[in-house]
Amino acid sequence: MIKATAGGGGRGMRFVHDPNDLGKLFMAAQGEAEAAFGNGGVYLEKFIENPVTLSFKSWQTIMAMWCIWANGIVRFSAATKSS
């Protein structure tokens, strides 16, 4: 897969199914990236056709979940002691 270094939304992206098309698709991706983003930089990335989905929580999400959990424990403990 050829991807633009700038921008996003699929602009400047090309999938190379046949190695003989690499040069033509590379030039097309560069041209589209230059026209769309003012930057013709592109790079190659391995495309995984049938990926296995892995889910990772961000550290921020993990900390937020822990704070919610800890807050519930603290409230529960306080309520239990005052009863």
TORROMAR-612422 format. One record per residue: chain; residue number from 1; z, y, x of N, C-alpha, C in turn. Coordinates in Angstrom, 2 decimals. Each point is the difference from the previous one (the first is absolute). Example, Ala and Ser with C-alpha at 12.3 -4.5 7.8 and 13.67 -1.06 7.14 Angstrom:
(rec A 1 (7.80 -5.69 13.19) (0.00 1.19 -0.89) (0.00 1.20 0.90))
(rec A 2 (-0.72 1.05 -0.35) (0.06 1.19 0.82) (0.73 1.09 -0.77))
REM end
This chain:
(rec A 1 (0.00 -1.15 0.85) (0.00 1.15 -0.85) (0.00 1.22 0.91))
(rec A 2 (-0.78 0.98 -0.36) (-0.07 1.27 0.73) (0.68 1.03 -0.88))
(rec A 3 (0.95 0.75 0.59) (0.75 0.98 -0.78) (0.00 1.35 0.69))
(rec A 4 (-0.01 1.05 -0.80) (0.09 1.36 0.53) (1.42 0.26 0.49))
(rec A 5 (0.13 0.76 1.09) (1.33 0.33 0.51) (0.66 1.11 -0.81))
(rec A 6 (-0.79 0.74 -0.75) (0.54 1.09 -0.82) (-0.26 -0.30 -1.47))
(rec A 7 (0.69 0.72 -0.86) (-0.27 -0.11 -1.43) (0.55 -1.25 -0.62))
(rec A 8 (-0.67 -0.46 -1.05) (0.45 -1.17 -0.73) (-0.83 -0.21 -1.24))
(rec A 9 (0.49 -0.81 -0.89) (-0.69 -0.24 -1.25) (-1.26 -0.84 0.14))
(rec A 10 (-0.13 -0.72 1.11) (-1.17 -0.85 0.19) (-1.19 0.71 0.60))
(rec A 11 (0.10 1.30 0.22) (-1.12 0.74 0.63) (-0.06 -0.36 1.48))
(rec A 12 (-1.20 -0.25 0.50) (-0.17 -0.35 1.40) (0.42 -1.43 0.31))
(rec A 13 (-0.01 -0.85 -1.02) (0.41 -1.39 0.19) (-1.19 -0.91 -0.26))
(rec A 14 (-0.21 -0.97 0.88) (-1.09 -0.96 -0.17) (0.49 -1.39 0.37))
(rec A 15 (-0.40 -0.99 -0.80) (0.31 -1.39 0.29) (-1.20 -0.62 0.69))
(rec A 16 (0.23 -0.65 1.12) (-1.08 -0.62 0.78) (0.05 -1.51 -0.25))
(rec A 17 (-0.94 -0.48 -0.79) (-0.07 -1.43 -0.29) (-0.90 -0.74 0.98))
(rec A 18 (-0.98 0.71 0.55) (-0.95 -0.58 0.96) (0.10 0.79 1.31))
(rec A 19 (0.32 -0.64 1.11) (0.12 0.71 1.28) (-1.25 0.81 0.37))
(rec A 20 (-1.16 -0.41 -0.49) (-1.23 0.74 0.30) (-0.02 1.36 -0.67))
(rec A 21 (0.85 0.20 -1.03) (0.04 1.28 -0.71) (1.03 0.97 0.58))
(rec A 22 (0.74 -0.42 1.02) (1.07 0.83 0.53) (-0.46 1.39 0.41))
(rec A 23 (-1.04 0.10 0.78) (-0.48 1.30 0.48) (-0.40 0.93 -1.13))
(rec A 24 (-0.76 -0.53 -0.95) (-0.46 0.81 -1.14) (1.18 0.48 -0.85))
(rec A 25 (0.95 -0.91 -0.28) (1.16 0.36 -0.82) (0.95 0.93 0.74))
(rec A 26 (0.11 -0.17 1.32) (0.83 0.89 0.81) (-0.51 1.43 -0.09))
(rec A 27 (-1.30 0.16 0.15) (-0.61 1.33 -0.08) (0.15 0.60 -1.40))
(rec A 28 (-0.14 -0.84 -1.04) (0.15 0.48 -1.38) (1.43 0.47 -0.26))
(rec A 29 (0.98 -0.76 0.48) (1.40 0.36 -0.18) (0.32 1.29 0.75))
(rec A 30 (-0.53 0.14 1.21) (0.20 1.22 0.78) (-0.57 1.20 -0.71))
(rec A 31 (-1.22 -0.14 -0.50) (-0.65 1.11 -0.71) (0.76 0.40 -1.25))
(rec A 32 (0.45 -0.98 -0.77) (0.74 0.31 -1.23) (1.35 0.65 0.32))
(rec A 33 (0.67 -0.51 1.03) (1.29 0.58 0.41) (-0.18 1.43 0.46))
(rec A 34 (-1.02 0.26 0.78) (-0.28 1.37 0.48) (-0.28 0.94 -1.16))
(rec A 35 (-0.82 -0.45 -0.95) (-0.34 0.84 -1.16) (1.21 0.23 -0.91))
(rec A 36 (0.81 -1.01 -0.19) (1.11 0.11 -0.94) (1.23 0.68 0.60))
(rec A 37 (0.29 -0.27 1.27) (1.25 0.45 0.59) (-0.16 0.94 1.20))
(rec A 38 (-1.24 0.21 0.45) (-0.22 0.82 1.18) (0.43 -0.70 1.28))
(rec A 39 (0.16 -1.31 -0.07) (0.43 -0.79 1.15) (-0.73 -1.34 -0.09))
(rec A 40 (-0.89 -0.25 0.95) (-0.80 -1.22 -0.01) (0.66 -1.20 0.67))
(rec A 41 (1.28 0.11 0.30) (0.71 -1.09 0.66) (0.14 -1.21 -0.92))
(rec A 42 (-0.30 -1.18 0.52) (0.17 -1.24 -0.75) (0.60 -1.05 0.93))
(rec A 43 (0.57 -1.05 -0.59) (0.54 -1.10 0.78) (-0.25 -1.31 -0.72))
(rec A 44 (0.11 -1.08 0.72) (-0.21 -1.33 -0.57) (1.35 -0.62 -0.34))
(rec A 45 (0.03 -0.68 -1.13) (1.22 -0.67 -0.44) (-0.38 -1.35 -0.57))
(rec A 46 (0.80 -1.03 0.29) (-0.28 -1.32 -0.54) (0.25 0.01 -1.51))
(rec A 47 (-0.95 -0.51 -0.76) (0.13 -0.10 -1.45) (0.42 -1.42 -0.35))
(rec A 48 (1.10 -0.15 -0.71) (0.49 -1.31 -0.42) (-0.42 -0.18 -1.45))
(rec A 49 (-0.90 -0.93 -0.23) (-0.63 -0.15 -1.31) (0.94 -0.50 -1.09))
(rec A 50 (0.80 -1.01 0.26) (0.94 -0.53 -0.99) (1.41 0.06 0.57))
(rec A 51 (0.60 1.19 -0.01) (1.32 0.12 0.64) (1.11 -0.63 -0.84))
(rec A 52 (1.06 -0.36 0.68) (1.22 -0.42 -0.66) (0.85 1.26 -0.11))
(rec A 53 (0.43 0.33 -1.19) (0.75 1.23 -0.20) (1.44 -0.16 0.45))
(rec A 54 (0.42 0.90 0.86) (1.38 0.05 0.45) (0.58 1.32 -0.48))
(rec A 55 (1.20 -0.03 -0.50) (0.62 1.21 -0.50) (1.16 0.38 0.90))
(rec A 56 (-0.05 1.19 0.55) (1.06 0.52 0.84) (0.54 1.26 -0.65))
(rec A 57 (1.28 0.10 -0.13) (0.61 1.22 -0.51) (0.18 0.96 1.18))
(rec A 58 (-0.21 1.26 -0.27) (0.21 0.99 1.05) (1.50 0.14 0.26))
(rec A 59 (0.34 0.46 1.16) (1.40 0.19 0.35) (0.66 0.95 -0.99))
(rec A 60 (-0.71 1.03 -0.42) (0.53 0.96 -0.95) (0.35 -0.68 -1.33))
(rec A 61 (-0.88 -0.87 -0.47) (0.25 -0.72 -1.25) (1.20 -0.92 0.15))
(rec A 62 (0.09 -0.70 1.11) (1.12 -0.90 0.24) (1.31 0.78 0.01))
(rec A 63 (0.00 1.15 0.67) (1.23 0.80 0.06) (0.36 0.54 -1.39))
(rec A 64 (-0.99 0.43 -0.77) (0.26 0.50 -1.36) (0.59 -1.11 -0.86))
(rec A 65 (-0.55 -1.20 0.10) (0.52 -1.12 -0.78) (1.43 -0.33 0.43))
(rec A 66 (0.28 0.05 1.30) (1.34 -0.28 0.49) (0.98 1.05 -0.51))
(rec A 67 (-0.42 1.29 0.02) (0.88 1.07 -0.48) (0.32 -0.17 -1.48))
(rec A 68 (-1.01 -0.38 -0.79) (0.22 -0.23 -1.43) (0.97 -1.17 -0.18))
(rec A 69 (-0.21 -1.06 0.75) (0.87 -1.18 -0.08) (1.43 0.37 0.44))
(rec A 70 (0.11 0.70 1.13) (1.32 0.37 0.52) (0.70 0.94 -0.97))
(rec A 71 (-0.72 0.92 -0.60) (0.58 0.94 -0.95) (0.54 -0.76 -1.21))
(rec A 72 (-0.73 -1.00 -0.45) (0.47 -0.81 -1.12) (1.27 -0.76 0.35))
(rec A 73 (0.08 -0.52 1.22) (1.18 -0.74 0.44) (1.19 0.95 0.07))
(rec A 74 (-0.22 1.19 0.55) (1.08 0.97 0.13) (0.50 0.40 -1.39))
(rec A 75 (-0.91 0.29 -0.93) (0.40 0.36 -1.36) (0.74 -1.16 -0.66))
(rec A 76 (-0.50 -1.21 0.19) (0.64 -1.17 -0.60) (1.42 -0.16 0.55))
(rec A 77 (0.13 0.16 1.32) (1.31 -0.15 0.63) (0.96 1.08 -0.48))
(rec A 78 (-0.48 1.24 -0.11) (0.85 1.10 -0.44) (0.44 -0.22 -1.44))
(rec A 79 (-0.94 -0.45 -0.84) (0.32 -0.25 -1.40) (1.01 -1.13 -0.12))
(rec A 80 (-0.11 -0.99 0.83) (0.90 -1.14 -0.05) (1.41 0.40 0.44))
(rec A 81 (0.11 0.83 1.02) (1.31 0.41 0.51) (0.73 0.91 -0.98))
(rec A 82 (-0.74 0.86 -0.70) (0.65 0.95 -0.89) (0.39 -0.62 -1.33))
(rec A 83 (-0.52 -1.18 -0.31) (0.30 -0.63 -1.30) (1.35 -0.68 0.01))
REM end
